[in-house]
């Protein structure tokens, strides 16, 4: 059976974790053709002591890019360069 990338994803150790509230694991997942960020925190049940994953999913949207703002050029630049 061939690998089908639809409705699947990956989750790995978050090597970029710098703060306690950052996810322990991060990755991406595709569901019905849409891509999402997948984050996971390893937690412990207070009553039973059993470990479990708490997960969050966020749409993988393109990051907004900053538009370059060009300042008007001084008219002196229009003169020929003397060298």
Protein Blocks (a to p, Z undefined) as FASTA:
>chain_A
ZZdfehiadddddfkbcbfklcfbdcdddeehiacdddddddddfklopacddddddddd
dddddddddddddfklmpccfZZ
